[in-house]
């Protein structure tokens, strides 16, 4: 995930974006990363019949074993129609807690008829890798694997175990992510390569800024239901399940949860304000300084790209009602999807929604699958220092600051077990070209060489 940015114009962009450093040369790893990404994208690793996540992981295992990992240190475990993988590179100090590199190899469904190119036929064109998983997140996973293999090739010896793991249902039930986190609850730190990242300037294509993620909002689904005896449609009654539900939904739609900040979002708003339009940037700075600034709240709440950064949001996503065209509805239901700011329990948010609905006939039920509320990870000096060093080696002078994700990732399972987890992907893209979960997903292949160097620096520093 990357934060939204708006270009200020060519002159301003040129003034703030430094030239990239001369990236260390790892041609074998660079070529291997791109080839692995293409092979991984070709597997249709989508939940349901024909799910090829297990085959994707088997291919990744083959690459790790060929790169020097012991076959016995790379395990693939089937779960339902998917699977997960855990690969261990033993360190020299068995008492040291391991470094975990976390990702996933399942992807969101993609219908070939809707795409300009087949989503599961990787294509390199005009400097981009096209295909489902190019940004979320097979490309990034392939680069991380290639970086580890390159470290082995160069003779690196870690002090602590390095574990790379890929879950198999992060985009759906997130069941395997929890299994992995429970197995690795003794980890020292987790680098989630499914989070963080950099933003490229819309005009020049140069790096503007980079963020790492230290927290994420909790995902919750709440079902609202109204029931009624129903009856013949020729004899309408004053009480109607669809009308009651609709009225409650309108009250919820007009409601705003209390805006708030934490240390991560305050830093993120303050720093990212420099890259926004003057109006949005000023509102970000004002809100970071005073989260009760009503003018700033109105400005940020009116923008879909910023409303989620200033507190909990809840929105209706599904609705169903009635059972026949000529009958009064006996039942009407709706789903409310919430992204909950860290520090709040889902039960408390559901209770707040019930108060806003203000109708005893409307019942609420938590129907969330695969999510848990967690607090932010601490701002660890070793992690932040290693990230700044790694990024500075390929993009000197590019600003680095923290962020909070609006959606759930496998980091939540580790944080729930008390393990610090951070989004740390080095992938850069333009905000206008982030098509994760959407049509014609693609990523710039220029990411490969600097990302290999970045990962090799980060992995080695944090495993020592």
C-alpha positions, -999 to +999 in steps of 0.1 A: +000+000+000+012+035-007-001+069+004-018+092-020+002+121-033-006+150-056+022+164-078+029+201-073+044+205-108+076+199-126+097+226-110+087+218-075+092+181-080+126+186-095+136+207-065+126+182-038+136+149-055+173+140-053+190+117-078+192+080-070+225+066-058+244+042-080+228+010-070+250-020-061+251-045-090+234-078-084+226-088-120+219-125-112+195-116-084+178-089-105+171-113-133+160-141-109+136-117-092+118-107-124+117-143-137+102-155-103+076-128-103+065-137-138+063-174-130+044-167-097+019-144-115+011-172-139-004-193-111-040-185-105-037-184-067-073-174-060-096-188-033-120-214-045-120-243-071-087-246-088-068-225-063-031-226-073-016-211-041+000-245-032+016-247-066+029-211-063+045-219-030+060-252-043+077-231-071+090-206-045+103-235-024+122-249-054+139-215-059+149-214-022+163-249-022+182-243-055+195-211-038+210-230-008+182-235+016+180-270+031+148-288+018+140-297+054+140-260+063+113-251+038+078-265+047+046-261+029+014-269+049-020-275+032-050-257+048-084-261+032-080-252-005-048-232+001-015-236+019+013-216+037+050-218+036+077-212+063+114-213+053+142-210+079+178-198+074+195-209+106+216-183+124+248-188+144+231-179+177+203-204+186+193-182+215+186-152+194+150-146+185+144-148+147+138-121+121+106-129+102+100-117+066+062-119+060+042-119+029+014-138+010+011-156-023-027-155-028-043-128-049-077-112-054-099-126-081-094-112-116-118-118-145-099-120-178-128-106-198-125-073-178-087-068-183-068-055-213-044-084-209-049-117-193-044-112-155-025-145-151-003-141-182+026-119-170+036-093-195+066-068-194+057-038-215+069-002-215+089-006-183+061-023-163+053-058-152+015-064-158-005-092-141-025-100-109+000-098-081+024-073-097+018-049-068+000-071-043+023-088-038+040-116-059+065-092-074+076-079-040+078-115-027+099-126-055+124-097-050+126-106-013+133-142-021+159-133-047+176-110-021+179-138+004+194-161-022+218-134-032+229-130+005+236-167+006+254-166-027+277-139-013+285-159+018+265-139+044+261-157+078+232-143+099+235-143+137+198-149+143+175-172+122+160-155+092+125-168+084+106-160+053+069-170+053+041-167+029+005-171+039-021-184+015-054-166+022-044-130+032-069-116+007-098-136+021-102-154+055-066-147+067-067-181+085-032-192+075-017-158+086-029-165+121-015-201+121+019-187+110+019-160+136+011-185+163+039-207+152+064-178+151+053-160+183+089-162+195+100-138+168+119-106+176+107-085+148+086-090+116+092-072+083+059-073+065+067-068+028+030-064+021+030-029+036+048+004+034+064+017+002+073+048-018+055+073-040+069+084-074+063+119-087+035+120-112+054+142-136+091+132-133+087+096-121+113+102-094+110+091-058+092+116-037+089+100-002+089+066+015+068+054+044+070+024+067+039+011+085+038+007+122+001+002+127-031-006+109-068+000+115-089-031+124-113-046+099-148-054+111-181-063+095-214-057+114-247-071+101-278-050+108-312-068+107-348-058+109-375-084+110-413-080+105-444-103+103-448-092+067-481-096+048-498-088+015-484-058-004-520-046-011-523-038+026-492-018+035-484-012+071-468+018+087-440-004+100-419-018+071-386-036+076-370-020+045-380+015+056-368+009+092-335-004+080-331+025+055-338+051+081-312+036+104-287+034+076-292+071+068-285+080+104-253+059+103-243+074+070-245+109+084-225+101+116-189+108+121-167+090+146-146+112+168-114+122+149-082+112+165-044+109+161-016+088+175+021+092+173+024+074+140-005+093+123+006+126+136+041+121+121+026+108+089+002+137+085+029+163+093+054+149+068+031+138+040+014+173+041+045+186+022+035+165-008-002+174-009-022+203-024-019+235-003-055+230+011-051+194+021-015+200+034-026+228+056-055+208+069-032+179+077-008+201+096-036+218+115-053+184+124-020+169+135-015+199+159-051+200+171-074+170+163-104+191+173-098+217+146-132+216+129-121+233+097-093+208+092-116+179+100-142+191+074-115+194+047-099+160+054-133+142+059-145+154+025-116+137+007-119+099+003-081+097+003-077+114+037-109+106+057-096+072+067-065+088+082-082+108+109-103+081+128-126+052+125-148+050+094-179+028+089-198+024+056-227+004+043-214-022+017-242-047+012-280-046+015-308-072+011-345-072+018-378-088+012-387-122-002-413-115-030-424-086-052-460-088-040-453-092-002-444-069+026-407-076+036-403-099+065-366-092+068-341-066+057-303-067+063-273-046+056-236-050+061-216-022+077-178-024+071-157-006+096-120+003+096-113+009+133-086+032+146-061+014+169-071+014+205-108+006+201-126-027+205-149-038+177-177-044+203-175-008+214-178+004+178-208-019+172-224-005+203-218+031+191-234+022+158-265+008+176-268+041+195-266+060+163-292+038+146-315+046+175-341+019+168-346-011+190-360-030+160-326-029+144-303-057+157-265-057+153-243-088+150-205-089+145-199-111+114-162-104+110-140-131+097-102-132+100-095-100+119-084-089+153-079-054+168-043-046+177-023-017+191+005+000+171+040-014+171+066+007+190+089+030+170+120+008+173+153+026+168+170-005+153+142-009+127+139+028+118+177+031+115+180+000+093+152+012+070+167+047+066+202+032+059+188+007+034+167+033+016+194+059+017+218+035-001+195+035-032+176+068-029+197+092-009+179+121+006+144+107+000+123+115+031+114+085+053+085+086+078+059+064+094+024+057+084-007+037+095-025+014+071-062+017+066-067-020+060-058-053+076-027-073+069-010-104+084+009-079+107-022-079+130-017-116+139+019-109+150+010-078+169-018-097+187+009-121+199+030-092+212+055-093+182+066-060+167+056-059+130+063-033+104+054-027+068+087-023+049+083-028+012+107-008-010+084-007-040+078+027-055+049+036-078+029+066-088-003+070-068-023+072-101-008+038-111-016+018-080-041-008-093-039-033-064-071-053-063-082-035-095-080-039-133-047-040-152-025-043-121+011-033-128+044-022-112+075-005-126+103-031-132+128-003-124+121-013-087+140-045-090+176-034-087+172-009-059+148-032-040+173-061-041+200-038-026+175-024-001+164-058+011+200-072+014+209-042+036+178-044+057+178-082+061+215-083+071+214-054+095+183-068+114+195-104+114+228-094+131 
